[in-house]
Amino acid sequence: MLRMLRSLLRGLSLLMLAGLILTPFTQIILRGVFNVPMAGAEEMARYMLICLTLMAGALVTLQGGQIKMEEFQALLPEKPRWLVQLAVETAGVIVFGFLALAAGWTISQNMNNQTATLEMPFWLFMAPLALGMAFLAGETAVHLGAVWRRGRADDKHTTLT
């Protein structure tokens, strides 16, 4: 189930990346070649960037790409480093979970509003924040569980090139 959800999220992220690239490209072609600007292209590209950033954040966490000051952690002995990693992951679950709940509450309070240019429903505009934070909280919780079960800190080797 988790693997299927991750695959779906990866595919959705790739679609959003394609939309982020194709929207300005289409705007350039329509405006430059045909002299017909595409209404709302800037807002649509901005929306795709927001969606991509918030939704793909869980994939970054899955790959261990979040900033955790690992160079500082590497200087700590094994047991304190494990405790720091547990604290970092726990804080991530709490913060991302809180943001997901806050976004969901905000959406519920603004169901009749819409964006200015595209007249997009507010819930659709805010959905990437709510879903992205929920996915981040979930992936962070999965990592927290793995660190807890292992009983030791992650093995991290930073390579500077």
C-alpha positions as CSV (number, residue, x, y, z in Angstrom):
1,M,0.0,0.0,0.0
2,L,2.8,2.4,1.0
3,R,4.8,1.5,-2.1
4,M,1.7,2.2,-4.3
5,L,1.1,5.5,-2.7
6,R,4.8,6.5,-3.2
7,S,4.6,5.5,-6.9
8,L,1.4,7.5,-7.3
9,L,3.1,10.5,-5.6
10,R,6.2,10.2,-7.8
11,G,4.0,10.0,-11.0
12,L,2.0,13.0,-9.9
13,S,5.2,14.9,-9.2
14,L,6.5,14.2,-12.6
15,L,3.2,15.4,-14.1
16,M,3.4,18.6,-12.2
17,L,7.0,19.1,-13.3
18,A,5.9,18.6,-16.9
19,G,3.1,21.1,-16.3
20,L,5.6,23.6,-14.8
21,I,7.8,23.3,-17.9
22,L,5.1,23.2,-20.5
23,T,2.9,26.1,-19.3
24,P,5.6,28.9,-19.7
25,F,6.8,27.2,-22.9
26,T,3.3,27.3,-24.3
27,Q,2.9,30.9,-23.2
28,I,6.2,31.8,-25.1
29,I,5.1,30.1,-28.3
30,L,1.6,31.5,-28.2
31,R,2.7,35.0,-27.4
32,G,5.9,35.1,-29.6
33,V,4.7,33.2,-32.6
34,F,1.0,33.7,-32.8
35,N,0.7,36.9,-30.8
36,V,-2.1,35.3,-28.7
37,P,-1.2,35.3,-25.0
38,M,-2.5,32.5,-22.8
39,A,-4.6,34.0,-20.0
40,G,-3.6,32.9,-16.5
41,A,-0.4,31.2,-17.6
42,E,1.7,32.9,-14.9
43,E,-0.7,31.8,-12.1
44,M,-0.9,28.3,-13.5
45,A,2.9,28.0,-13.6
46,R,3.1,29.4,-10.0
47,Y,0.4,26.9,-8.9
48,M,2.4,24.0,-10.5
49,L,5.5,25.1,-8.7
50,I,3.7,25.2,-5.4
51,C,2.2,21.8,-6.0
52,L,5.5,20.3,-7.0
53,T,7.4,21.7,-4.1
54,L,4.8,20.8,-1.4
55,M,3.8,17.4,-2.8
56,A,7.3,16.1,-3.7
57,G,8.7,17.0,-0.2
58,A,7.7,13.6,1.0
59,L,9.8,12.0,-1.7
60,V,12.8,14.1,-0.5
61,T,12.3,12.8,3.0
62,L,12.0,9.3,1.7
63,Q,15.5,9.7,0.1
64,G,17.0,11.3,3.2
65,G,17.4,14.7,1.6
66,Q,15.9,16.9,4.3
67,I,18.3,19.2,6.2
68,K,19.0,17.7,9.6
69,M,22.5,19.1,10.4
70,E,24.0,15.7,9.9
71,E,27.5,17.0,10.0
72,F,26.9,18.2,13.6
73,Q,25.2,14.9,14.5
74,A,28.2,13.0,13.2
75,L,30.3,14.6,15.9
76,L,28.1,13.1,18.6
77,P,28.6,9.8,20.3
78,E,26.3,7.0,19.1
79,K,23.6,7.1,21.9
80,P,23.2,11.0,21.9
81,R,23.1,11.0,18.1
82,W,20.3,8.4,18.1
83,L,18.4,10.5,20.6
84,V,18.9,13.6,18.5
85,Q,17.6,11.8,15.4
86,L,14.6,10.6,17.3
87,A,13.9,14.2,18.5
88,V,14.4,15.6,15.0
89,E,12.0,13.0,13.5
90,T,9.4,13.5,16.3
91,A,9.5,17.2,15.8
92,G,9.0,16.7,12.1
93,V,5.9,14.5,12.6
94,I,4.5,17.1,15.0
95,V,5.2,20.2,12.8
96,F,4.1,18.6,9.5
97,G,1.0,17.1,11.1
98,F,0.1,20.4,12.6
99,L,0.5,22.2,9.3
100,A,-1.6,19.6,7.6
101,L,-4.4,20.0,10.1
102,A,-4.1,23.8,9.9
103,A,-4.4,23.7,6.1
104,G,-7.4,21.4,6.3
105,W,-9.1,23.7,8.8
106,T,-8.3,26.8,6.6
107,I,-9.8,25.0,3.6
108,S,-12.9,24.1,5.5
109,Q,-13.4,27.7,6.5
110,N,-13.0,29.0,2.9
111,M,-14.9,26.6,0.7
112,N,-16.7,29.3,-1.2
113,N,-13.7,31.4,-2.0
114,Q,-11.7,31.3,-5.3
115,T,-8.4,32.6,-6.7
116,A,-8.5,35.9,-8.6
117,T,-7.1,35.2,-12.1
118,L,-8.0,31.6,-12.8
119,E,-11.0,31.6,-10.4
120,M,-9.8,28.3,-9.1
121,P,-11.7,27.1,-6.0
122,F,-9.7,27.9,-2.8
123,W,-9.8,24.2,-1.7
124,L,-8.0,23.2,-4.9
125,F,-5.5,25.9,-4.4
126,M,-4.7,24.9,-0.8
127,A,-5.0,21.1,-1.3
128,P,-1.3,20.7,-2.1
129,L,-0.3,22.2,1.2
130,A,-2.7,20.0,3.2
131,L,-1.8,16.8,1.2
132,G,2.0,17.6,1.1
133,M,2.2,18.2,4.8
134,A,0.2,15.0,5.5
135,F,2.5,13.0,3.2
136,L,5.6,14.6,4.9
137,A,4.2,13.8,8.4
138,G,3.6,10.2,7.2
139,E,7.1,9.7,5.7
140,T,8.7,11.3,8.7
141,A,6.7,9.0,11.0
142,V,7.8,6.0,8.9
143,H,11.5,7.1,9.3
144,L,11.0,7.7,13.0
145,G,9.7,4.2,13.4
146,A,12.7,2.8,11.5
147,V,15.2,4.7,13.6
148,W,13.4,3.6,16.8
149,R,13.2,-0.1,15.8
150,R,16.9,-0.1,14.8
151,G,17.9,1.3,18.2
152,R,20.8,3.2,16.8
153,A,21.4,6.3,14.7
154,D,21.4,6.4,10.9
155,D,24.6,5.7,9.2
156,K,25.3,8.9,7.3
157,H,28.4,9.6,5.3
158,T,28.5,13.0,3.8
159,T,30.7,13.3,0.7
160,L,31.6,16.7,-0.4
161,T,32.7,17.1,-4.0
